[in-house]
Amino acid sequence: MKRLLWLLLCLPSFALANVITLSWVPALAYTDGSTELATDIGSSTVQYGPCSATTPLTLASVTGTFTAQGGKNSAQSPDLPAGTYCFEVTTNSLLYGPGVPSDAISFTVVVKIVPGPPSSVKAQ
């Protein structure tokens, strides 16, 4: 029913966890061409998992989901282990239910390495 223009931003968060922030431009029309109002959007669901080996890129299987409530156009993933993931977003209309998924994008989560704690700390 709706189509999203996909992903303007895909940035790792500044926390030590492997959390990424996805953002997108919400659909402006239904598949019949009629205008979709921001107030028609109940939520957007992000699905993620391994990428297909095909072109165009698709989500091979769903490992998990997370949600942006209302008309918000961004959401943060749960803490993800290092690896390459595909992400797709679907808008959920209050009037018509789930829409058409966005095109998939790929993002590689890298293990964050930080120095270990100091040892043998003494006060004199």
Contacts in CASP RR format, 6 or more apart in sequence:
PFRMAT RR
TARGET T0000
AUTHOR 0000-0000-0000
METHOD contacts of the structure
MODEL  1
MKRLLWLLLCLPSFALANVITLSWVPALAYTDGSTELATDIGSSTVQYGP
CSATTPLTLASVTGTFTAQGGKNSAQSPDLPAGTYCFEVTTNSLLYGPGV
PSDAISFTVVVKIVPGPPSSVKAQ
1 30 0 8 1.000
1 31 0 8 1.000
1 93 0 8 1.000
1 96 0 8 1.000
1 97 0 8 1.000
1 98 0 8 1.000
1 99 0 8 1.000
1 100 0 8 1.000
2 27 0 8 1.000
2 29 0 8 1.000
2 30 0 8 1.000
2 31 0 8 1.000
2 36 0 8 1.000
2 91 0 8 1.000
2 93 0 8 1.000
2 96 0 8 1.000
2 99 0 8 1.000
2 100 0 8 1.000
3 27 0 8 1.000
3 31 0 8 1.000
3 99 0 8 1.000
3 100 0 8 1.000
3 102 0 8 1.000
4 24 0 8 1.000
4 25 0 8 1.000
4 26 0 8 1.000
4 27 0 8 1.000
4 44 0 8 1.000
4 89 0 8 1.000
4 90 0 8 1.000
4 91 0 8 1.000
4 101 0 8 1.000
4 102 0 8 1.000
5 24 0 8 1.000
5 25 0 8 1.000
5 27 0 8 1.000
5 102 0 8 1.000
6 24 0 8 1.000
6 25 0 8 1.000
6 89 0 8 1.000
6 102 0 8 1.000
6 103 0 8 1.000
6 105 0 8 1.000
7 22 0 8 1.000
7 23 0 8 1.000
7 24 0 8 1.000
7 87 0 8 1.000
7 89 0 8 1.000
7 102 0 8 1.000
7 105 0 8 1.000
8 23 0 8 1.000
8 24 0 8 1.000
8 25 0 8 1.000
9 21 0 8 1.000
9 22 0 8 1.000
9 23 0 8 1.000
9 74 0 8 1.000
10 20 0 8 1.000
10 21 0 8 1.000
10 22 0 8 1.000
10 23 0 8 1.000
10 87 0 8 1.000
10 105 0 8 1.000
10 107 0 8 1.000
11 20 0 8 1.000
11 21 0 8 1.000
12 18 0 8 1.000
12 19 0 8 1.000
12 20 0 8 1.000
12 109 0 8 1.000
12 110 0 8 1.000
13 19 0 8 1.000
13 20 0 8 1.000
13 21 0 8 1.000
13 76 0 8 1.000
16 112 0 8 1.000
16 114 0 8 1.000
17 79 0 8 1.000
18 79 0 8 1.000
18 80 0 8 1.000
18 81 0 8 1.000
18 82 0 8 1.000
18 109 0 8 1.000
18 110 0 8 1.000
18 111 0 8 1.000
18 112 0 8 1.000
19 76 0 8 1.000
19 77 0 8 1.000
19 78 0 8 1.000
19 79 0 8 1.000
19 80 0 8 1.000
20 76 0 8 1.000
20 77 0 8 1.000
20 80 0 8 1.000
20 107 0 8 1.000
20 109 0 8 1.000
21 74 0 8 1.000
21 75 0 8 1.000
21 76 0 8 1.000
21 77 0 8 1.000
22 46 0 8 1.000
22 74 0 8 1.000
22 75 0 8 1.000
22 76 0 8 1.000
22 77 0 8 1.000
22 87 0 8 1.000
22 89 0 8 1.000
23 73 0 8 1.000
23 74 0 8 1.000
24 44 0 8 1.000
24 73 0 8 1.000
24 74 0 8 1.000
24 89 0 8 1.000
24 102 0 8 1.000
25 73 0 8 1.000
26 36 0 8 1.000
26 38 0 8 1.000
26 41 0 8 1.000
26 44 0 8 1.000
26 71 0 8 1.000
26 73 0 8 1.000
26 91 0 8 1.000
27 36 0 8 1.000
27 91 0 8 1.000
28 35 0 8 1.000
28 36 0 8 1.000
29 35 0 8 1.000
29 36 0 8 1.000
30 36 0 8 1.000
30 93 0 8 1.000
30 96 0 8 1.000
31 100 0 8 1.000
36 93 0 8 1.000
38 71 0 8 1.000
39 94 0 8 1.000
40 93 0 8 1.000
40 94 0 8 1.000
40 95 0 8 1.000
41 70 0 8 1.000
41 71 0 8 1.000
41 91 0 8 1.000
41 92 0 8 1.000
41 93 0 8 1.000
41 94 0 8 1.000
42 69 0 8 1.000
42 70 0 8 1.000
42 71 0 8 1.000
42 92 0 8 1.000
42 93 0 8 1.000
42 94 0 8 1.000
43 67 0 8 1.000
43 68 0 8 1.000
43 69 0 8 1.000
43 70 0 8 1.000
43 71 0 8 1.000
43 91 0 8 1.000
43 92 0 8 1.000
44 67 0 8 1.000
44 68 0 8 1.000
44 70 0 8 1.000
44 71 0 8 1.000
44 72 0 8 1.000
44 73 0 8 1.000
44 75 0 8 1.000
44 89 0 8 1.000
44 90 0 8 1.000
44 91 0 8 1.000
44 92 0 8 1.000
45 65 0 8 1.000
45 66 0 8 1.000
45 67 0 8 1.000
45 89 0 8 1.000
45 90 0 8 1.000
45 92 0 8 1.000
45 98 0 8 1.000
46 65 0 8 1.000
46 66 0 8 1.000
46 67 0 8 1.000
46 68 0 8 1.000
46 75 0 8 1.000
46 77 0 8 1.000
46 87 0 8 1.000
46 88 0 8 1.000
46 89 0 8 1.000
47 59 0 8 1.000
47 62 0 8 1.000
47 64 0 8 1.000
47 65 0 8 1.000
47 87 0 8 1.000
47 88 0 8 1.000
47 89 0 8 1.000
47 90 0 8 1.000
47 101 0 8 1.000
48 59 0 8 1.000
48 62 0 8 1.000
48 63 0 8 1.000
48 64 0 8 1.000
48 65 0 8 1.000
48 66 0 8 1.000
48 77 0 8 1.000
48 80 0 8 1.000
48 85 0 8 1.000
48 86 0 8 1.000
48 87 0 8 1.000
48 88 0 8 1.000
49 59 0 8 1.000
49 60 0 8 1.000
49 61 0 8 1.000
49 62 0 8 1.000
49 63 0 8 1.000
49 64 0 8 1.000
49 85 0 8 1.000
49 86 0 8 1.000
49 87 0 8 1.000
50 59 0 8 1.000
50 60 0 8 1.000
50 61 0 8 1.000
50 63 0 8 1.000
50 84 0 8 1.000
50 85 0 8 1.000
50 86 0 8 1.000
51 57 0 8 1.000
51 58 0 8 1.000
51 59 0 8 1.000
51 60 0 8 1.000
51 84 0 8 1.000
51 85 0 8 1.000
51 86 0 8 1.000
51 104 0 8 1.000
51 106 0 8 1.000
52 58 0 8 1.000
52 59 0 8 1.000
52 60 0 8 1.000
52 86 0 8 1.000
52 104 0 8 1.000
53 60 0 8 1.000
56 103 0 8 1.000
56 104 0 8 1.000
57 86 0 8 1.000
57 103 0 8 1.000
57 104 0 8 1.000
57 105 0 8 1.000
57 106 0 8 1.000
58 86 0 8 1.000
58 88 0 8 1.000
58 104 0 8 1.000
59 86 0 8 1.000
59 87 0 8 1.000
59 88 0 8 1.000
59 101 0 8 1.000
59 104 0 8 1.000
60 86 0 8 1.000
63 85 0 8 1.000
66 75 0 8 1.000
66 76 0 8 1.000
66 77 0 8 1.000
66 78 0 8 1.000
67 75 0 8 1.000
68 74 0 8 1.000
68 75 0 8 1.000
80 109 0 8 1.000
81 109 0 8 1.000
82 109 0 8 1.000
82 110 0 8 1.000
82 111 0 8 1.000
83 108 0 8 1.000
83 109 0 8 1.000
84 106 0 8 1.000
84 107 0 8 1.000
84 108 0 8 1.000
84 109 0 8 1.000
85 106 0 8 1.000
85 107 0 8 1.000
85 108 0 8 1.000
85 109 0 8 1.000
86 104 0 8 1.000
86 105 0 8 1.000
86 106 0 8 1.000
87 104 0 8 1.000
87 105 0 8 1.000
87 106 0 8 1.000
87 107 0 8 1.000
88 101 0 8 1.000
88 102 0 8 1.000
88 103 0 8 1.000
88 104 0 8 1.000
89 101 0 8 1.000
89 102 0 8 1.000
90 98 0 8 1.000
90 99 0 8 1.000
90 100 0 8 1.000
90 101 0 8 1.000
90 102 0 8 1.000
91 98 0 8 1.000
91 99 0 8 1.000
92 98 0 8 1.000
92 99 0 8 1.000
93 99 0 8 1.000
END
